[in-house]
Amino acid sequence: MIRIRSAARRFPCQAISVVLLWAGYLALFISVALCAGEGEDAHGEKPRPVFRAEGQITRLTHSGDHSVACPSISDDGQIIVYQEEIRDTATDTGETLVTRFIKRIMADGSGEEVLFRDSTAHAPHPYEQAFLVVGTKPPLVSGDGQTVVFSLSTTAPEEMADHFLGIMKTDGSGLLVVEYLNEALSSIDWKRHKCSSQMWERIVTYDISDDGQTIACVVRGHFGPVAYGVPGGIIIMNGEGVGQRTFLAPRLIHGQWTWEGFPRKPLVGGGWSFALSGDGTVLLCGGQSSDAASDYDLYLMDCERNEFRRLTHFSDRLFNLGDISDDGKRVSFFYSGTKGEGAGTYRIDADGTNLSRCSSRQVARLDGDDMSGDGSWLVFQGVMSGWALDLNLDQEILLFDSGTPGFVRSGLEMDFPSYPSFWGPRFLSRDGRTILLSGVPVGKDEAELHVLQVRDMKKVSLVCPHCRQRMEPSWQYCPYDGTGLK
């Protein structure tokens, strides 16, 4: 008050402006308070009820100076496979040497075992002079926790990135190394067409059924002249790597890779929207729907009848992530374009009905990270917190934040694990009670895997959607800020 009066004697107009500004702030504060008392938020909308799950976070890996990434968890939440990396510097050349492992660990931290290590096996014929090394794609464990698949590259003198698929048991036995045959080349004189091999060049993405008996892959490229173009296709086979069936692939006609019919040209830029149902009967993938270069949509393939059915009608190729429930009846996907309701996470039933864009009161745009196998939960990252959206009840559940026992406070945000761009995550058990997290422990530079055990997703305590203080179920309003709770 003294400063305002002093300023008024020298600058009367500015003093009046200051008073009016403070009066405006006071009026805004009163209006917000009144809205809160009436059960509305700052947008004039009634907040969606928010619930808090009770759980415990426990550190899972202790890798020392190594880095861990890209975990995959079994349906029962007991078996986790992941990639570990060691970086050393060569004493003579100063070159950075990288060694990668595929490892397995149990959810209680026991049973840690190396399943595969770089350069411990030779590539199959005719590349015996090269060693096999862990590829760039994350490992995936089958729902029953018995089988793991991962991409394999080769070293000099036959350097090929992600050319093979490794299949082995999670007890470390029975490594199979699979190479994919391009049926279009095998049916012609491929050597006359100046191709050095009749195999596909590399694996783009893959998925595995719960019982490990069905594996689906997207493949791309050939070992021939660049002028032919770049082929791509989808291959489905059994868990032993045999019985390969090819779909959406082109034929080599007059020196050009040519697709016939629709859908065709599967999305092959990364993991994209590619997922196999847990029972192995339905495949979610993207495909071109017409001659228009950008006319892409999501399709569901009946793996037993070899039939494709169009699921969406966005006519755009910007489908970045996709997931499908174990029974193949519910799909979620992330779309980054402007069609439909714009960028965001969508859910849709397998028959094409009930398409809707998922929303949250916690984040401006819900970027769904993983969907539970039963199709009930969609988890996503908030500010220093992790959330679940109940797709059946349309309720939001706070899974963890800084108040959760075991939360890592290292100055860096604890988060869900990271994966390569456009790769579908696999860090959530089927019932949503076991969730993998990534956090940097105090005194360490690299993140370690942690596991969040939710004691019960059904028995949760209500929290205020604004201040996050715990509420009693019978309360109508938050006693801290007046927010309506019912």
C-alpha positions as CSV (number, residue, x, y, z in Angstrom):
1,M,0.0,0.0,0.0
2,I,2.8,2.4,0.8
3,R,4.4,1.8,-2.7
4,I,1.1,2.3,-4.4
5,R,0.4,5.6,-2.7
6,S,4.0,6.8,-3.4
7,A,3.6,5.9,-7.0
8,A,0.2,7.7,-7.2
9,R,1.8,11.0,-6.3
10,R,4.1,10.8,-9.2
11,F,2.3,8.5,-11.7
12,P,-1.5,8.7,-11.1
13,C,-2.5,6.7,-14.2
14,Q,-0.1,3.9,-13.5
15,A,-1.4,3.6,-9.9
16,I,-5.0,3.2,-11.2
17,S,-3.8,0.5,-13.6
18,V,-2.1,-1.4,-10.8
19,V,-5.2,-1.2,-8.7
20,L,-7.4,-2.4,-11.5
21,L,-5.0,-5.3,-12.3
22,W,-5.1,-6.5,-8.7
23,A,-8.9,-6.2,-8.7
24,G,-9.0,-8.4,-11.8
25,Y,-6.8,-11.0,-10.1
26,L,-9.1,-11.0,-7.1
27,A,-12.2,-11.4,-9.2
28,L,-10.6,-14.3,-11.1
29,F,-9.6,-16.0,-7.8
30,I,-13.2,-15.6,-6.5
31,S,-14.7,-17.0,-9.7
32,V,-12.4,-20.0,-9.7
33,A,-13.2,-20.7,-6.1
34,L,-16.9,-20.5,-6.8
35,C,-16.5,-22.9,-9.7
36,A,-14.6,-25.3,-7.6
37,G,-17.3,-25.2,-5.0
38,E,-19.8,-26.1,-7.6
39,G,-17.7,-29.1,-8.7
40,E,-16.3,-27.6,-11.9
41,D,-12.7,-27.1,-12.9
42,A,-11.0,-24.1,-14.6
43,H,-12.5,-25.1,-18.0
44,G,-16.0,-25.0,-16.6
45,E,-16.3,-28.8,-16.7
46,K,-16.8,-31.3,-14.0
47,P,-13.6,-33.2,-13.3
48,R,-13.5,-36.9,-14.1
49,P,-13.1,-38.9,-10.8
50,V,-9.4,-39.9,-10.2
51,F,-8.4,-42.9,-8.2
52,R,-5.1,-44.0,-6.8
53,A,-3.8,-47.5,-6.9
54,E,-1.9,-48.8,-3.9
55,G,1.5,-50.3,-4.9
56,Q,5.2,-50.8,-4.3
57,I,8.2,-50.0,-6.6
58,T,11.2,-52.3,-6.3
59,R,14.5,-52.0,-8.2
60,L,14.9,-55.0,-10.5
61,T,18.3,-54.7,-12.2
62,H,21.7,-53.9,-10.8
63,S,23.9,-53.5,-14.0
64,G,26.7,-51.4,-12.6
65,D,28.1,-49.3,-15.4
66,H,26.1,-51.0,-18.0
67,S,22.8,-49.8,-19.5
68,V,19.6,-51.7,-19.7
69,A,16.7,-51.0,-22.1
70,C,13.7,-52.4,-24.0
71,P,12.2,-54.9,-21.6
72,S,9.4,-57.3,-22.4
73,I,7.2,-59.0,-19.7
74,S,5.2,-62.2,-19.7
75,D,1.5,-62.2,-19.2
76,D,1.7,-63.3,-15.6
77,G,4.3,-60.6,-14.9
78,Q,6.9,-63.1,-13.7
79,I,9.4,-63.3,-16.5
80,I,11.2,-60.3,-18.0
81,V,13.6,-60.2,-20.9
82,Y,15.6,-57.2,-21.8
83,Q,18.7,-55.9,-23.6
84,E,21.9,-54.9,-21.7
85,E,24.8,-53.0,-23.2
86,I,28.4,-52.5,-22.2
87,R,30.6,-49.7,-23.6
88,D,34.3,-49.9,-23.3
89,T,37.2,-48.0,-24.9
90,A,39.9,-49.8,-26.7
91,T,43.3,-49.0,-25.1
92,D,45.2,-49.0,-28.3
93,T,42.9,-47.2,-30.7
94,G,40.5,-45.3,-28.4
95,E,37.6,-46.8,-30.3
96,T,34.3,-47.3,-28.4
97,L,33.6,-51.1,-28.1
98,V,29.9,-52.0,-27.6
99,T,28.8,-55.5,-26.4
100,R,25.1,-56.3,-26.1
101,F,23.3,-59.1,-24.3
102,I,19.8,-60.5,-24.2
103,K,19.0,-61.3,-20.6
104,R,16.3,-62.8,-18.5
105,I,15.3,-62.0,-14.9
106,M,12.3,-62.8,-12.7
107,A,10.0,-60.1,-11.3
108,D,11.4,-60.7,-7.8
109,G,14.9,-60.1,-9.0
110,S,16.0,-63.7,-9.0
111,G,17.1,-66.0,-11.9
112,E,19.1,-63.4,-13.8
113,E,20.7,-65.1,-16.8
114,V,22.4,-64.2,-20.1
115,L,20.4,-65.8,-23.0
116,F,22.6,-64.5,-25.8
117,R,25.8,-62.5,-26.1
118,D,27.4,-60.8,-29.1
119,S,29.8,-62.8,-31.1
120,T,29.3,-66.1,-29.3
121,A,27.8,-67.9,-32.4
122,H,28.6,-67.9,-36.1
123,A,26.0,-67.0,-38.7
124,P,24.5,-69.9,-40.7
125,H,25.5,-70.9,-44.2
126,P,26.7,-69.2,-46.4
127,Y,27.8,-66.5,-43.9
128,E,29.9,-68.7,-41.5
129,Q,32.8,-66.3,-41.5
130,A,30.7,-63.7,-39.7
131,F,29.5,-63.7,-36.0
132,L,26.0,-63.0,-34.9
133,V,25.4,-60.0,-32.7
134,V,22.2,-58.5,-31.1
135,G,20.3,-56.4,-33.6
136,T,18.6,-53.1,-33.2
137,K,15.1,-54.4,-32.4
138,P,14.0,-55.1,-28.9
139,P,13.5,-58.6,-27.6
140,L,10.0,-60.0,-27.1
141,V,8.9,-62.7,-24.7
142,S,5.8,-64.8,-25.4
143,G,2.9,-64.5,-23.1
144,D,3.6,-67.8,-21.4
145,G,7.1,-66.6,-20.7
146,Q,8.7,-69.7,-22.4
147,T,10.0,-68.2,-25.7
148,V,11.9,-65.1,-26.6
149,V,12.5,-63.6,-30.1
150,F,15.0,-60.9,-31.1
151,S,16.7,-59.6,-34.2
152,L,20.3,-60.6,-35.1
153,S,22.8,-58.8,-37.2
154,T,26.2,-60.0,-38.5
155,T,29.7,-58.7,-38.3
156,A,32.4,-58.4,-41.0
157,P,33.0,-59.7,-43.5
158,E,29.2,-60.1,-44.0
159,E,27.8,-57.1,-42.3
160,M,23.9,-57.2,-42.4
161,A,21.7,-55.3,-39.9
162,D,18.7,-57.2,-38.5
163,H,18.9,-59.9,-41.2
164,F,18.1,-62.9,-38.9
165,L,15.5,-63.6,-36.3
166,G,16.7,-65.4,-33.2
167,I,14.2,-67.7,-31.4
168,M,15.1,-69.5,-28.2
169,K,13.7,-70.7,-24.9
170,T,13.9,-68.4,-21.8
171,D,15.9,-71.1,-20.0
172,G,18.7,-70.4,-22.5
173,S,18.3,-73.5,-24.6
174,G,17.5,-74.2,-28.3
175,L,18.6,-71.1,-30.2
176,L,17.1,-71.1,-33.8
177,V,18.4,-68.6,-36.3
178,V,15.9,-67.8,-39.0
179,E,16.4,-66.2,-42.4
180,Y,13.4,-65.1,-44.5
181,L,12.9,-66.3,-48.0
182,N,11.5,-63.9,-50.6
183,E,9.1,-66.1,-52.4
184,A,8.9,-63.8,-55.4
185,L,12.7,-64.3,-56.0
186,S,12.7,-68.0,-55.3
187,S,10.1,-68.5,-58.1
188,I,12.3,-67.0,-60.8
189,D,16.0,-67.1,-61.9
190,W,17.1,-64.5,-59.3
191,K,20.7,-64.8,-60.3
192,R,19.9,-63.7,-63.8
193,H,18.2,-60.6,-62.3
194,K,21.6,-59.7,-60.7
195,C,20.5,-60.6,-57.1
196,S,23.1,-62.0,-54.8
197,S,20.5,-63.8,-52.6
198,Q,16.9,-64.8,-52.7
199,M,16.4,-63.8,-49.1
200,W,14.8,-60.6,-47.7
201,E,17.4,-58.1,-46.6
202,R,16.2,-57.2,-43.1
203,I,13.5,-57.6,-40.5
204,V,11.6,-54.4,-39.6
205,T,9.4,-55.6,-36.7
206,Y,7.9,-58.7,-35.3
207,D,5.4,-60.1,-32.7
208,I,4.8,-63.4,-31.0
209,S,1.7,-65.2,-29.7
210,D,1.2,-66.1,-26.1
211,D,2.1,-69.7,-26.6
212,G,5.1,-68.9,-28.8
213,Q,3.7,-71.0,-31.6
214,T,2.9,-68.1,-34.0
215,I,5.4,-65.4,-35.1
216,A,4.6,-62.5,-37.4
217,C,7.3,-60.3,-39.0
218,V,7.5,-57.4,-41.4
219,V,10.4,-57.7,-43.8
220,R,11.9,-55.2,-46.2
221,G,14.6,-54.9,-48.9
222,H,16.5,-57.2,-51.3
223,F,20.0,-58.1,-52.4
224,G,19.7,-56.8,-55.9
225,P,19.9,-53.6,-58.0
226,V,18.6,-50.4,-56.3
227,A,16.7,-49.6,-59.5
228,Y,14.2,-52.4,-58.8
229,G,12.8,-50.4,-55.9
230,V,12.3,-51.5,-52.3
231,P,10.0,-54.5,-51.6
232,G,8.3,-55.2,-48.3
233,G,5.9,-57.7,-47.0
234,I,4.6,-59.7,-44.0
235,I,5.6,-63.2,-43.1
236,I,3.8,-65.5,-40.6
237,M,5.4,-68.7,-39.4
238,N,5.3,-71.2,-36.5
239,G,7.4,-71.1,-33.4
240,E,10.1,-73.3,-34.9
241,G,10.7,-70.9,-37.7
242,V,9.1,-73.0,-40.5
243,G,6.0,-72.9,-42.5
244,Q,6.6,-69.3,-43.7
245,R,3.6,-67.7,-45.4
246,T,4.0,-64.3,-47.2
247,F,1.4,-61.5,-47.5
248,L,1.2,-58.0,-49.0
249,A,4.4,-58.6,-50.9
250,P,5.2,-57.6,-54.5
251,R,6.4,-59.5,-57.6
252,L,9.4,-58.6,-59.7
253,I,7.9,-57.6,-63.1
254,H,10.1,-56.1,-65.9
255,G,12.8,-55.0,-63.5
256,Q,10.4,-53.4,-61.0
257,W,8.9,-54.5,-57.7
258,T,5.1,-54.4,-58.4
259,W,2.3,-54.9,-56.0
260,E,-1.0,-56.3,-57.2
261,G,-4.4,-55.8,-55.5
262,F,-5.3,-54.1,-52.2
263,P,-4.3,-53.8,-49.4
264,R,-0.6,-53.7,-50.3
265,K,2.7,-52.2,-49.2
266,P,2.6,-52.7,-45.4
267,L,3.8,-49.9,-43.2
268,V,7.5,-50.7,-42.7
269,G,9.1,-47.5,-41.4
270,G,9.6,-48.9,-37.9
271,G,7.4,-50.9,-35.5
272,W,4.5,-48.7,-36.6
273,S,1.1,-50.2,-35.9
274,F,1.9,-53.9,-36.0
275,A,0.7,-56.4,-33.3
276,L,-0.4,-60.0,-33.1
277,S,-3.3,-61.0,-30.8
278,G,-2.2,-63.2,-27.9
279,D,-4.1,-66.2,-29.3
280,G,-2.2,-65.8,-32.6
281,T,-5.4,-65.6,-34.7
282,V,-5.6,-61.9,-35.6
283,L,-2.8,-59.6,-36.9
284,L,-3.0,-55.8,-36.8
285,C,-1.1,-54.0,-39.5
286,G,-1.1,-51.0,-41.9
287,G,-1.6,-51.2,-45.6
288,Q,-2.2,-49.1,-48.7
289,S,-5.8,-49.0,-49.7
290,S,-5.7,-47.5,-53.2
291,D,-3.3,-46.1,-55.8
292,A,-3.1,-42.8,-53.9
293,A,0.4,-42.7,-52.3
294,S,-0.9,-41.6,-48.8
295,D,-4.1,-43.7,-48.7
296,Y,-3.2,-46.0,-45.8
297,D,-5.3,-47.5,-43.1
298,L,-5.2,-50.2,-40.4
299,Y,-6.2,-53.7,-41.3
300,L,-7.0,-56.8,-39.4
301,M,-5.8,-60.1,-40.8
302,D,-7.5,-63.4,-40.0
303,C,-4.3,-65.6,-39.7
304,E,-6.3,-68.8,-40.2
305,R,-8.3,-67.8,-43.2
306,N,-5.6,-65.4,-44.6
307,E,-8.2,-62.7,-45.0
308,F,-7.7,-58.9,-44.6
309,R,-10.4,-56.5,-43.4
310,R,-10.1,-52.8,-43.3
311,L,-10.5,-51.4,-39.7
312,T,-10.1,-47.6,-40.1
313,H,-11.0,-45.1,-42.7
314,F,-8.5,-42.3,-42.1
315,S,-6.7,-42.6,-45.5
316,D,-3.4,-41.5,-44.0
317,R,-0.1,-43.3,-43.2
318,L,0.6,-41.7,-39.9
319,F,-0.3,-44.7,-37.7
320,N,2.6,-44.8,-35.3
321,L,1.8,-47.4,-32.7
322,G,-0.8,-50.1,-32.3
323,D,-1.9,-52.8,-29.9
324,I,-4.5,-55.6,-29.9
325,S,-6.1,-57.5,-27.0
326,D,-5.3,-61.2,-26.5
327,D,-8.6,-62.3,-27.9
328,G,-8.3,-59.9,-30.9
329,K,-11.5,-58.0,-30.1
330,R,-10.1,-54.6,-29.1
331,V,-7.5,-52.4,-30.7
332,S,-5.7,-49.2,-29.6
333,F,-3.5,-47.1,-31.8
334,F,-1.6,-43.8,-31.8
335,Y,-2.2,-41.6,-34.8
336,S,-0.1,-38.4,-35.4
337,G,-2.0,-36.9,-38.3
338,T,-5.0,-34.5,-38.7
339,K,-7.7,-36.9,-39.8
340,G,-10.5,-38.2,-37.5
341,E,-10.3,-36.2,-34.2
342,G,-6.6,-35.3,-34.8
343,A,-3.5,-36.7,-33.2
344,G,-3.8,-38.9,-30.2
345,T,-4.6,-42.4,-28.9
346,Y,-7.7,-44.1,-30.3
347,R,-9.6,-47.2,-29.3
348,I,-11.8,-49.3,-31.6
349,D,-13.5,-52.7,-31.5
350,A,-12.3,-55.3,-34.0
351,D,-15.6,-55.1,-35.9
352,G,-14.9,-51.4,-36.7
353,T,-17.4,-50.0,-34.2
354,N,-16.9,-47.7,-31.2
355,L,-14.0,-45.7,-32.5
356,S,-13.1,-42.9,-30.1
357,R,-10.2,-40.7,-29.2
358,C,-9.0,-41.3,-25.6
359,S,-8.8,-38.3,-23.4
360,S,-7.3,-37.5,-20.0
361,R,-7.7,-34.7,-17.4
362,Q,-4.1,-35.2,-16.5
363,V,-2.4,-34.5,-19.9
364,A,-3.3,-32.4,-22.8
365,R,-2.9,-35.3,-25.2
366,L,-3.0,-38.9,-24.1
367,D,-0.1,-40.8,-25.7
368,G,-0.9,-44.4,-24.8
369,D,2.2,-46.4,-23.9
370,D,0.8,-49.9,-23.5
371,M,-2.5,-51.7,-23.3
372,S,-3.1,-54.6,-21.0
373,G,-3.6,-58.0,-22.7
374,D,-7.2,-58.2,-21.7
375,G,-7.9,-54.8,-23.4
376,S,-9.1,-53.2,-20.2
377,W,-6.3,-50.8,-19.3
378,L,-4.3,-48.2,-21.3
379,V,-1.4,-46.8,-19.4
380,F,0.3,-43.4,-20.1
381,Q,2.8,-41.0,-18.6
382,G,1.9,-37.9,-16.7
383,V,4.0,-35.3,-15.0
384,M,6.3,-37.2,-12.6
385,S,3.6,-39.9,-12.5
386,G,2.2,-42.9,-14.4
387,W,-1.6,-43.4,-15.1
388,A,-4.0,-46.0,-16.3
389,L,-7.2,-45.3,-18.2
390,D,-9.9,-47.9,-17.5
391,L,-11.3,-48.4,-21.0
392,N,-14.5,-50.0,-19.6
393,L,-15.4,-47.6,-16.9
394,D,-13.7,-44.5,-18.3
395,Q,-11.9,-43.9,-15.0
396,E,-8.4,-42.6,-14.5
397,I,-6.1,-44.3,-12.0
398,L,-2.9,-42.8,-10.6
399,L,-0.5,-45.8,-10.7
400,F,2.6,-44.1,-9.3
401,D,4.1,-40.7,-8.4
402,S,6.6,-39.4,-5.9
403,G,4.5,-40.6,-3.1
404,T,4.6,-44.2,-4.1
405,P,6.9,-46.4,-1.9
406,G,10.2,-47.1,-3.8
407,F,9.9,-44.1,-6.1
408,V,13.4,-43.1,-7.3
409,R,14.3,-39.5,-6.4
410,S,17.5,-38.8,-8.4
411,G,16.5,-35.5,-10.0
412,L,15.4,-37.3,-13.2
413,E,11.8,-38.3,-13.9
414,M,10.9,-41.9,-13.3
415,D,9.1,-43.1,-16.4
416,F,7.9,-46.1,-18.3
417,P,10.7,-47.8,-20.2
418,S,11.9,-46.3,-23.5
419,Y,11.9,-48.1,-26.8
420,P,13.0,-47.3,-30.4
421,S,10.7,-45.0,-32.3
422,F,7.4,-46.5,-33.4
423,W,8.0,-49.7,-31.5
424,G,5.1,-51.1,-29.5
425,P,6.0,-51.3,-25.8
426,R,5.6,-54.5,-23.7
427,F,6.0,-53.5,-20.1
428,L,2.5,-54.4,-18.7
429,S,1.3,-57.7,-17.4
430,R,-2.0,-59.0,-18.7
431,D,-4.0,-58.0,-15.6
432,G,-2.1,-54.7,-15.3
433,R,-0.8,-55.4,-11.8
434,T,2.8,-55.7,-12.7
435,I,4.3,-52.8,-14.5
436,L,8.0,-52.2,-15.5
437,L,9.5,-48.8,-14.9
438,S,12.8,-47.0,-15.7
439,G,14.6,-44.9,-13.2
440,V,18.1,-43.6,-12.5
441,P,19.2,-44.5,-9.0
442,V,21.1,-42.0,-6.9
443,G,24.8,-42.0,-7.7
444,K,24.3,-43.7,-11.1
445,D,24.3,-42.2,-14.6
446,E,22.3,-45.0,-16.4
447,A,18.7,-46.0,-15.8
448,E,17.9,-49.3,-14.2
449,L,14.7,-51.4,-14.5
450,H,12.2,-51.2,-11.7
451,V,9.0,-53.1,-11.1
452,L,5.7,-51.7,-9.8
453,Q,3.5,-54.2,-8.1
454,V,0.0,-53.0,-7.8
455,R,-1.7,-54.8,-4.9
456,D,-5.2,-54.5,-6.3
457,M,-6.5,-52.4,-9.2
458,K,-10.0,-52.6,-7.9
459,K,-9.4,-51.4,-4.3
460,V,-8.2,-47.9,-4.7
461,S,-8.5,-44.7,-2.7
462,L,-10.0,-41.6,-4.2
463,V,-7.7,-38.6,-4.7
464,C,-8.5,-35.0,-5.7
465,P,-7.8,-34.5,-9.5
466,H,-6.3,-31.1,-8.7
467,C,-4.2,-31.3,-5.5
468,R,-3.9,-35.2,-5.5
469,Q,-4.6,-35.3,-1.8
470,R,-6.3,-38.5,-0.6
471,M,-10.0,-38.3,-0.1
472,E,-12.6,-40.4,1.6
473,P,-15.1,-42.0,-0.7
474,S,-18.0,-40.3,1.2
475,W,-16.6,-36.8,0.7
476,Q,-18.5,-34.6,-1.8
477,Y,-15.8,-31.9,-2.0
478,C,-12.1,-31.6,-1.5
479,P,-11.5,-29.9,1.8
480,Y,-8.2,-28.4,0.5
481,D,-9.4,-26.6,-2.6
482,G,-13.2,-27.2,-2.8
483,T,-13.1,-29.3,-6.0
484,G,-16.2,-31.3,-6.5
485,L,-15.6,-35.1,-6.3
486,K,-18.9,-36.6,-7.3
